[in-house]
Amino acid sequence: MDFELDFQESSVAFNSPVFGFFGSYTLTAGVVVPYVSCTLDLERVVKEIKTYDQLPPNLQTTWSLSELYQREIDYDRIEKELVNGYLKDPHKIKFFNAITVVLFPRDKEGRIAASYDDTVVAEPKIPVDGEPFDKNFESADTVRKMFGGVQYAKRGVFARLRWDERSVVAVAVDGQHRVCALRKWYEHLNNTLTDEQKKTRIPIIFLVLHRAAGFQSGGSFESIRQIAREVFTDLNKNAKKVDDAREIILDDKSLEALCARRLVTEATSQDDPKLLPLSLVRWQEPNPRFDQGYYLNSLVHLRQIVQIALSLAQVSDPMDKEQCDKYIVSLDVAVGSPTPSNGDQKLTHDGVALEAYYSQNYVSDEVAVRPLLHLPASYLEAAVKGFETYHKDYLLSFLVGFKPYKELLSYARSNGLIEGFFSQWNSQPTDHKRQLRGRLEQEEEHWERNRINVHVESIMGIKGKGPQSEHWGFKNIFQKACVRLLRTVAFTHAKSSETVGTASDVVNFLDNLYDRDLLRVRRDLAGPYKLWTFIALHASGEGRIKVSVKTENALYNVLLLAYYMNRKAHVDALKGVAPEGYDVGRMMTYFRSERSNDEVPIKLWPACRDAHNHLISLFEQHANVIQPDLDGLEGPARAKKKETIARDRLVAVMRALAVTFEPTQTNGD
């Protein structure tokens, strides 16, 4: 049953009073959360308690990432599991635990408002005719309050609620799937209950979030939507787990989630040249992929990117002091600031390092006595600032500045996809799309093809349609490898920027690879195998991508060594010591050497030898595929031949990736 009202009418429509018990949570100083615990008959629940999908769809609404607290209603699960598999099963004992409901104020357009308008309606009389129990709230010692369309009364431990359904809507913030299931089951019964079924009463907890009812937020929240989101998050952490995408949106205690949200705009239909537009980010589902459809990136993948940038030690047991100590040290390295005393990198708040705070508040006699479940709020805020100081800029220089991403963004901006109808449509929940589709089809024939699908097709053209034109830039595994390279250059070895360069140099290098068409997944290389075969593609068949941590490592080492090779040619040219041409084979020998003339490569080019040796080992593993006549060799001769094959393959790949100089064609050794 859709819930749409004519908000232009001036009349009010108060529902029947709801009676229950008053209670409040006062566990935090300065915070009081009043509630009314009651039961409602089944018909009142399905008619008066709404789920988010029942609110009127609105294409003009922009969605703040922090307000996307409601999971989309899973109607398939409701029908199969809750209605057919539970409510309709005659052998099941039916019981639902309490549903948590927030009374939201509505503006004149029917949208949820940030706060109540206390001038909306006048107070109706008490008692209501035909409600004998209501006479109890007529007496003089009854506390009576009216705010924005809600009538609230309290007498002792008893409470009474009533609201104007034109200016207030009761929305389930926990238990929406249960409410939907009851509504669907009721519809299956043709909206008619037997006398026995009418006896059913559903437990409801109404949160009364207004100062007139005693609510105090401690100054932490600015709107009822934020409060509802906080309640929803905390309740669902201990119930059915929210999916990964929603957890990133909801979790205000996770450092990685907060940092991922710093990479995108705050709302849909909002653009910022320095951030990823939320309108083009896959936030609606827990899928990290962004190689299909119109997506520039995925929220789940962005959290993975942040995890790479921070590279924090993992804590599997929050009561293990050794694990927590390592975690704190990794935080100091990733997001700490130099201390005035000795310049050591520490995560601090008000001059107190996190390690000292942890020791004082979580440890006794070198043993953890409290679990470090998450960072204390003040240190969490400092850690986010550290992320913005040390990591955000180099990540965004790539995530919005790499040429294929710039091309996608340019197309989106020139066609109004970020702030126009395209964004507004794609931000709608599934059920709202269903409601709007029929309306739009009446207004414009082929609207979806002309206003949505044509743009998705064009964006897929940028990404590369078909196996032969797929692009590495839109593959998760390649983007992770690029971020590892950026972190190595722009963070880990930032002090050596004169040699290793900056984030801009890395992005320019990647742009050069892109310009030379070297980042197509199945880019040809001389011989029977593709450029990226053995590194990230299977040698057999169509060259399927090998998705694994090993593949990510191989891509990272290829990119690192290729970047260093190009960067060395650039640095030598700036010094005026560059030869007329570089032999790629000799450059590979240089990167694996202890010393080359007056240079120590491993100091100038951190991890260059490890990258070289990793790739030689990788190609040696495939030597018998690259050159099948190995089968006739044994012992040292076979090992030497494998090394030669691997070296030749590495040189061939690196010669293709030489984009800042023209390699000579001499024998490498």
Secondary structure, DSSP 8 states (H G I E B T S, - for coil): ------TT-----B---EEEEEEEEEEETTEEEEEEEEEEEHHHHHHHEE-GGGS---TT---BGGG--S----HHHIIIIIIIIIIT-TTS------EEEEEEEB-TTS-B-SS--TTS-----SS-TT-GGGGGGSSTT-EEEEETTEEEEEETTEEEEEEBTTTEEEEEEE-HHHHHHHHHHHHHTTT---TTGGG-EEEEEEE--SGGGT-EETT--SSHHHHHHHHHHHHHHTSS---HHHHHHH-SS-HHHHHHHTTB-SBTT---TTSB-GGGEE-SSS----SSTT-SEEHHHHHHHHHHHH-----S-TT-HHHHHHHHHHHHHHH-EE-TTT--EE-EETTEEHHHHHHHHHEETTEE-S---S--HHHHHHHHHHHHHHTHHHHHHHHTTSHHHHHHHHHHHHTTTTTSHHHHHHTS-HHHHHHHHHHHHHHSTTHHIIIIIHHHHHHHHHH--STTT-BGGG-HHHHHHHHHHHHIIIIITGGGHHHH--HHHHHHHHHHHHHTTTTBTT---SSSS-TTBTTTB-SSTTT-B--SHHHHHHHHHHHHHHHHHHHHHHHHHHHT---S-EEHHHHHHHHH-S-BTTB-HHHHSTTHHHHHHHHHHHHHHTHHHH-GGGGG--HHHHHHHHHHHHHHHHHHHHHHT--SS-EE-S---
